[in-house]
């Protein structure tokens, strides 16, 4: 693959951590504008040469950074504009709600022990009291006087742990016109309750919501399983995929009369993975809840399976046992052998898996996938038709400041596992860290936007910058 070098053109500086970057045309406007959602609950857009506030929901967001020294994966996670936003003013939010903090589903972080079978069969019990927080998905409208107002709540989801809630989690499908929600496996590590493979669990799934269907319910109950949803809400939802660990959204690339879907799955210990698929047959939640299938839904209905928790990308999920004297001798033990066997032929293969440890000179050591976007523009010819992605932190062997990674790959005609190439930039971030936390594009995917942050702590404010990736 060709080596590509780009520039980062600054657009905005000194904002809070950006979780979503996408464009829309405001009702009555004529210009496609860049919208920026921050983790703490602000939404801005680029006006005529300045940055303007679109919506501020910081008071609705859960208190962040309360534990773990300021690192947090909750808060404002998703923003999507209705395909007819210009005409109807509808948009959608996904965030962790204020006042919903719980004790968590387990007293300590989970780590499977191959010598202790009980660690493979944990169950999430007492869900009404043993949970971390509640995520909500809401429909809002931009009223005629230019003030956004909440219209209704689509979902209230109880989450077992604070992490793995997804990011850039709301997008509209250009194929179906439905709202797509991507949910992580619920958190901790290694998916303690195997929620991602349980077809009745909402965690670890990709679902479509038909927002055009009325539910006559403005504030649905708090749930964690599909069969707990009231029937009117069940009737609006179909399941696209399962086996998700944690996910930076879904993106769509038009290819003649069909769309290629791209999904990134954040890894546990070994790799970060990007999956692609075209065909799928979603299963209605009403059918799941009725228990009318005699075979698992993924086999009967064509639901996509990414393989987690039995598989981490291209590899069986492993427990790494460190060898202090020589890290090259670290032992890797299969964590969930039976589950890896069970899902080995049901899962789809990734388009690419890149490693947390990679000694090749033209690669990088990954940390966490933070964005996946197809690029269909002509401004950077070497990238036209490719899939661009970002990693939070490019691990370095030297003492230079922490930097994120920008790279690209392509779909191979024979659908085999592909490699990737680093995209080099000459931007000078100075002596401060620059974690690459988000990646976005405009409506026709001819422009790419990068969000960088100077800290891993959400409580360290105003350290964010937005760039356009240009030749």
Secondary structure as UniProt FT lines:
FT   STRAND          4..15
FT   STRAND          18..25
FT   TURN            27..28
FT   STRAND          32..38
FT   TURN            39..40
FT   STRAND          42..46
FT   STRAND          51..56
FT   HELIX           58..60
FT   TURN            69..70
FT   STRAND          76..81
FT   TURN            83..84
FT   HELIX           85..88
FT   STRAND          90..97
FT   TURN            98..99
FT   TURN            114..115
FT   HELIX           117..120
FT   TURN            127..129
FT   STRAND          133..142
FT   TURN            144..145
FT   STRAND          148..159
FT   STRAND          170..172
FT   TURN            174..176
FT   STRAND          179..182
FT   TURN            192..193
FT   TURN            195..197
FT   TURN            199..200
FT   TURN            203..204
FT   STRAND          206..209
FT   TURN            211..212
FT   STRAND          222..223
FT   HELIX           226..228
FT   HELIX           231..234
FT   TURN            235..236
FT   STRAND          237..242
FT   STRAND          250..255
FT   TURN            256..257
FT   STRAND          258..265
FT   STRAND          271..277
FT   STRAND          283..284
FT   HELIX           285..290
FT   HELIX           297..301
FT   STRAND          304..305
FT   TURN            308..310
FT   STRAND          311..312
FT   TURN            313..314
FT   STRAND          315..316
FT   STRAND          318..321
FT   TURN            324..325
FT   HELIX           327..329
FT   STRAND          331..334
FT   HELIX           337..343
FT   TURN            344..346
FT   STRAND          352..355
FT   TURN            361..362
FT   STRAND          369..375
FT   TURN            379..380
FT   HELIX           381..383
FT   TURN            384..385
FT   STRAND          386..391
FT   STRAND          405..409
FT   TURN            413..414
FT   STRAND          421..425
FT   TURN            430..431
FT   STRAND          434..441
FT   TURN            443..444
FT   STRAND          448..453
FT   TURN            458..459
FT   STRAND          464..470
//
